[in-house]
Amino acid sequence: MSTSSNPFGQVLVALVTPFTADGEVDWPAVEKHMDDVINDGADGIVVSGTTGETSTLTDAEKIRLVEVGKSVAGGRAKIITGGGSNETAHAMQLAKQSEKAGADGNLVVTPYYNKPTQAGLLTHFRMIADATDLPVILYDIPGRTGVPIAYETILRAAKHPNIVAIKDAKGDLGEVSRVLNQTDLMYFSGDDKNVLPHLAIGATGLIGVTNNIAAQPYRQMIDAVNAGDLATATAAHQKLEPLVRAVMTHVPGTVAAKYILHGLGRIGSPRVRLPLVGPEEWEAAKIEDEIYLVSGIPGVDFSNFRPDRNAAAGGALPKVAGTTR
């Protein structure tokens, strides 16, 4: 699919939501981080997704993230809401509120915990897509939801005019090719270590965690793939490998990304909300060991990396609990 018909961008950041040390949203830090990743080459931002700690954000925080994103982006990047829920009515409500707030698209994760059938999944996706005019990205991540989206369900969902893309975190490249061959869906890589393989077989772009820290090499990778320059894309992939391992291997990506961003002085606190907690000593040591292998990544100077294990320790209980409605 041509980039001109893509309403989302190609280098999408699954944005962390910076918190203060007591677990409240640090809104100035949110604005700064959004501006940083856009300046580094991101042309799309997903707010309140998994990496943004959607499970522990209130609905009011989610909608404000869309509003702040639109204000900061100023047309430089698309703002996509992480609009999933395991309650269809709630997801529809969030979609309507996000559309009103100015969202450019809606990332809808497979319902988690209640393990619906494929018929239930299809109904869920169609009803959310019917609720607004927003273009929808389906998010297939069975490791978090317990339910993969079956190929036949993807085919049927793809017939809905508002369902235009899928974010893949299954790692099955064969199925990616199959869906790309049989539908007009855009594919977004949702697995940082597989971004280049996904792009090489026709994916449109990525929705990544590591590009919270280093968006510039992903921009280079995408631009190289668009230009048919596999050697340059591969070089970017290779330089990113230890950083991707640092972010995605030892603790949840949100925790590692915040730990590293704080160590680089780019956010004021590495705090996450419970039940997430900061890395334990041995986990922090592994992250730091990977970081010391990183070199030559444009836009990131790890010579200034000063991790703070004490600041990251534990997790926060916010003043207002995340609510459904």
C-alpha positions as CSV (number, residue, x, y, z in Angstrom):
1,M,0.0,0.0,0.0
2,S,1.4,3.4,-0.9
3,T,2.3,5.8,1.9
4,S,-0.1,8.3,0.5
5,S,-3.0,6.1,1.4
6,N,-1.7,5.4,4.9
7,P,-3.5,7.4,7.6
8,F,-1.1,6.4,10.4
9,G,2.5,7.0,9.4
10,Q,5.3,4.4,9.2
11,V,7.5,5.0,12.2
12,L,5.0,4.8,15.1
13,V,6.1,5.0,18.7
14,A,4.2,3.0,21.3
15,L,4.7,5.9,23.7
16,V,5.5,5.4,27.4
17,T,3.5,7.7,29.7
18,P,5.9,9.5,31.9
19,F,4.9,9.7,35.5
20,T,6.1,11.7,38.5
21,A,7.8,9.8,41.3
22,D,4.4,9.4,43.1
23,G,2.8,7.9,40.0
24,E,0.8,10.8,38.6
25,V,1.0,11.7,34.9
26,D,3.9,14.1,34.3
27,W,2.2,16.2,31.7
28,P,5.2,18.5,30.9
29,A,7.3,15.4,30.4
30,V,4.6,13.8,28.2
31,E,4.8,16.9,25.9
32,K,8.6,16.9,25.9
33,H,8.8,13.2,25.1
34,M,6.3,13.4,22.3
35,D,8.2,16.3,20.8
36,D,11.5,14.4,21.2
37,V,10.3,11.3,19.3
38,I,8.7,13.4,16.5
39,N,12.0,15.4,16.1
40,D,13.8,12.1,15.9
41,G,11.8,10.9,13.0
42,A,8.5,9.4,14.3
43,D,5.5,10.2,12.1
44,G,3.0,8.5,14.3
45,I,2.5,8.1,18.1
46,V,0.3,5.5,19.8
47,V,-0.8,6.9,23.2
48,S,-2.4,4.7,26.0
49,G,-1.3,1.5,24.4
50,T,0.3,-1.4,26.3
51,T,3.6,0.5,26.6
52,G,1.7,3.5,27.7
53,E,0.3,1.5,30.7
54,T,-3.3,1.6,29.4
55,S,-4.4,-0.9,32.0
56,T,-3.7,1.6,34.8
57,L,-4.7,4.9,33.1
58,T,-8.1,6.4,33.7
59,D,-10.3,7.2,30.8
60,A,-9.8,10.9,31.4
61,E,-6.0,10.4,31.2
62,K,-6.4,8.5,27.9
63,I,-8.4,11.2,26.3
64,R,-6.1,13.9,27.5
65,L,-3.2,12.1,26.0
66,V,-4.9,12.3,22.6
67,E,-5.5,16.0,23.1
68,V,-2.0,16.7,24.2
69,G,-0.6,14.6,21.4
70,K,-2.5,16.5,18.8
71,S,-1.4,19.8,20.3
72,V,2.3,18.8,20.4
73,A,2.3,17.1,17.0
74,G,0.8,20.1,15.3
75,G,0.3,18.1,12.1
76,R,3.9,16.6,12.2
77,A,2.7,13.2,13.3
78,K,-0.5,11.2,13.5
79,I,-1.9,10.4,17.0
80,I,-3.4,7.0,17.4
81,T,-5.3,6.0,20.5
82,G,-4.8,2.6,22.2
83,G,-8.5,2.1,22.3
84,G,-8.9,-1.5,23.3
85,S,-10.8,-3.0,26.1
86,N,-12.1,-6.4,27.0
87,E,-15.6,-4.9,27.2
88,T,-17.0,-4.0,23.8
89,A,-19.3,-1.2,25.1
90,H,-16.3,0.4,26.9
91,A,-14.1,0.2,23.8
92,M,-16.9,1.8,21.7
93,Q,-17.2,4.6,24.2
94,L,-13.5,5.2,24.2
95,A,-13.4,5.3,20.4
96,K,-16.1,8.0,20.3
97,Q,-14.4,10.1,23.0
98,S,-11.0,9.7,21.2
99,E,-12.5,10.7,17.9
100,K,-13.9,13.8,19.5
101,A,-10.5,14.6,21.0
102,G,-8.9,14.5,17.6
103,A,-7.4,11.0,17.3
104,D,-6.3,10.0,13.8
105,G,-6.8,6.3,14.3
106,N,-7.7,3.6,16.8
107,L,-5.5,0.6,17.8
108,V,-7.9,-2.1,19.0
109,V,-6.3,-5.0,20.9
110,T,-7.9,-8.4,21.0
111,P,-10.0,-8.7,24.2
112,Y,-8.0,-10.1,27.0
113,Y,-8.9,-12.4,30.0
114,N,-12.4,-13.3,28.9
115,K,-11.1,-15.4,25.9
116,P,-14.0,-14.8,23.4
117,T,-14.5,-17.1,20.4
118,Q,-13.5,-16.0,16.9
119,A,-17.2,-15.0,16.3
120,G,-17.0,-12.9,19.4
121,L,-13.7,-11.3,18.3
122,L,-15.2,-10.4,14.9
123,T,-18.3,-8.9,16.4
124,H,-16.1,-6.9,18.9
125,F,-14.0,-5.5,16.1
126,R,-16.9,-4.7,13.8
127,M,-18.9,-2.9,16.5
128,I,-15.9,-0.7,17.5
129,A,-15.2,0.0,13.9
130,D,-18.8,1.0,13.4
131,A,-18.8,3.3,16.4
132,T,-16.7,6.1,14.7
133,D,-15.2,7.1,11.4
134,L,-11.6,6.4,12.7
135,P,-9.4,4.0,10.7
136,V,-8.8,0.9,12.9
137,I,-5.6,-1.1,13.4
138,L,-6.3,-4.6,14.9
139,Y,-3.7,-5.6,17.4
140,D,-2.9,-9.3,17.4
141,I,-0.8,-10.2,20.5
142,P,-1.9,-13.6,21.9
143,G,0.9,-13.6,24.4
144,R,-1.0,-10.9,26.3
145,T,-4.6,-11.8,25.4
146,G,-4.6,-15.6,25.2
147,V,-6.5,-15.5,21.9
148,P,-4.9,-15.1,18.5
149,I,-6.9,-13.7,15.7
150,A,-7.5,-16.5,13.3
151,Y,-6.6,-16.0,9.6
152,E,-10.3,-16.5,8.6
153,T,-11.3,-13.8,11.2
154,I,-8.8,-11.4,9.7
155,L,-10.2,-12.0,6.2
156,R,-13.7,-11.3,7.4
157,A,-12.7,-8.2,9.5
158,A,-10.8,-6.8,6.5
159,K,-14.0,-6.4,4.6
160,H,-15.1,-3.6,7.1
161,P,-14.3,-0.3,5.4
162,N,-12.8,1.2,8.7
163,I,-10.6,-1.8,9.5
164,V,-7.5,-1.0,7.4
165,A,-4.5,-2.4,9.2
166,I,-3.2,-5.0,11.7
167,K,-0.4,-4.8,14.2
168,D,1.4,-8.2,14.4
169,A,3.1,-9.4,17.5
170,K,2.9,-13.2,16.8
171,G,6.1,-13.5,14.9
172,D,4.6,-15.8,12.2
173,L,6.1,-14.4,9.0
174,G,4.3,-17.0,7.0
175,E,0.9,-15.7,8.1
176,V,2.0,-12.1,7.5
177,S,2.7,-13.0,3.9
178,R,-0.6,-14.8,3.6
179,V,-2.6,-11.9,4.9
180,L,-0.7,-9.4,2.7
181,N,-1.4,-11.6,-0.3
182,Q,-5.1,-12.1,0.4
183,T,-6.2,-8.7,1.8
184,D,-5.6,-4.9,1.4
185,L,-4.7,-4.6,5.1
186,M,-1.6,-2.6,6.0
187,Y,0.8,-4.6,8.3
188,F,2.6,-3.0,11.2
189,S,5.4,-4.8,13.0
190,G,4.6,-5.1,16.7
191,D,7.7,-7.0,17.6
192,D,10.9,-4.8,17.8
193,K,13.3,-7.6,16.9
194,N,11.3,-8.5,13.8
195,V,10.8,-5.1,12.3
196,L,13.2,-5.5,9.4
197,P,12.0,-9.1,8.5
198,H,8.4,-7.7,8.5
199,L,9.3,-4.8,6.3
200,A,11.2,-7.1,3.9
201,I,8.1,-9.0,3.1
202,G,5.8,-6.0,2.7
203,A,4.9,-4.6,6.1
204,T,3.9,-0.9,6.0
205,G,5.8,0.2,9.2
206,L,6.3,-0.5,12.9
207,I,4.7,0.3,16.2
208,G,7.6,0.0,18.5
209,V,8.8,0.3,22.1
210,T,12.5,0.7,21.4
211,N,11.9,3.8,19.3
212,N,10.9,5.7,22.4
213,I,14.6,5.8,22.9
214,A,15.9,5.7,19.3
215,A,13.4,6.7,16.7
216,Q,16.1,8.0,14.2
217,P,17.5,4.6,13.2
218,Y,14.0,3.2,12.6
219,R,13.4,6.3,10.4
220,Q,16.6,5.4,8.5
221,M,15.5,1.8,8.2
222,I,12.0,2.7,6.8
223,D,13.5,5.2,4.4
224,A,16.0,2.7,3.2
225,V,13.4,0.0,2.7
226,N,11.2,2.5,0.8
227,A,14.2,3.2,-1.4
228,G,15.0,-0.5,-2.0
229,D,18.3,-0.2,-0.1
230,L,18.5,-3.4,2.0
231,A,22.1,-2.9,3.0
232,T,21.4,0.4,4.8
233,A,18.3,-1.1,6.4
234,T,20.2,-4.1,7.6
235,A,23.0,-1.9,9.0
236,A,20.4,0.0,11.1
237,H,18.9,-3.3,12.2
238,Q,22.2,-4.6,13.4
239,K,23.1,-1.5,15.3
240,L,19.7,-1.6,17.1
241,E,20.0,-5.3,18.1
242,P,21.6,-4.8,21.6
243,L,19.3,-1.9,22.4
244,V,16.2,-4.0,21.4
245,R,17.5,-6.8,23.6
246,A,18.0,-4.4,26.5
247,V,14.4,-3.0,26.1
248,M,12.5,-6.2,25.3
249,T,14.1,-9.1,27.0
250,H,14.6,-8.8,30.8
251,V,11.5,-6.9,32.1
252,P,8.3,-5.6,30.4
253,G,9.2,-3.1,27.7
254,T,7.5,-0.2,29.5
255,V,9.7,-0.8,32.5
256,A,13.0,-1.0,30.6
257,A,12.2,1.9,28.3
258,K,11.4,4.2,31.3
259,Y,14.5,3.0,33.1
260,I,16.7,3.8,30.1
261,L,15.0,7.1,29.2
262,H,15.5,8.2,32.8
263,G,19.1,7.1,32.7
264,L,19.6,9.3,29.6
265,G,18.0,12.3,31.4
266,R,15.1,12.4,29.0
267,I,12.3,11.8,31.6
268,G,12.2,13.0,35.2
269,S,11.2,9.6,36.7
270,P,11.3,6.0,35.7
271,R,8.2,5.3,37.8
272,V,5.6,2.8,36.6
273,R,2.2,2.0,38.2
274,L,1.5,-1.2,40.1
275,P,1.4,-4.1,39.4
276,L,4.4,-3.1,37.2
277,V,7.5,-2.4,39.3
278,G,11.0,-1.2,38.4
279,P,13.7,-3.7,37.6
280,E,15.2,-5.7,40.4
281,E,19.0,-5.4,40.9
282,W,19.8,-8.4,38.7
283,E,17.4,-7.3,36.0
284,A,18.8,-3.7,36.0
285,A,22.3,-5.2,35.7
286,K,21.3,-7.2,32.7
287,I,19.8,-4.1,31.0
288,E,22.9,-2.1,31.7
289,D,25.1,-4.9,30.3
290,E,23.2,-4.8,27.0
291,I,23.4,-1.0,26.9
292,Y,27.2,-1.1,27.1
293,L,27.2,-3.1,23.8
294,V,25.2,-0.3,22.0
295,S,27.3,1.9,19.7
296,G,26.8,4.0,16.7
297,I,23.1,4.6,17.0
298,P,22.2,8.0,15.6
299,G,20.4,10.4,18.0
300,V,21.4,8.6,21.2
301,D,24.5,9.2,23.3
302,F,24.9,6.4,25.8
303,S,28.1,7.9,27.1
304,N,25.8,10.0,29.2
305,F,23.8,7.0,30.5
306,R,23.4,7.2,34.3
307,P,20.9,4.6,35.4
308,D,19.2,5.0,38.8
309,R,18.1,1.8,40.3
310,N,16.8,3.4,43.5
311,A,14.5,5.8,41.6
312,A,13.1,2.9,39.6
313,A,12.5,0.6,42.5
314,G,8.9,-0.5,43.3
315,G,5.7,0.8,41.7
316,A,3.2,3.5,42.3
317,L,-0.4,3.6,43.4
318,P,-2.0,6.6,41.7
319,K,-4.5,8.8,43.6
320,V,-7.3,7.9,41.1
321,A,-7.6,4.3,40.1
322,G,-8.1,3.4,36.4
323,T,-11.8,3.1,35.7
324,T,-14.0,1.6,33.0
325,R,-16.6,4.4,33.0
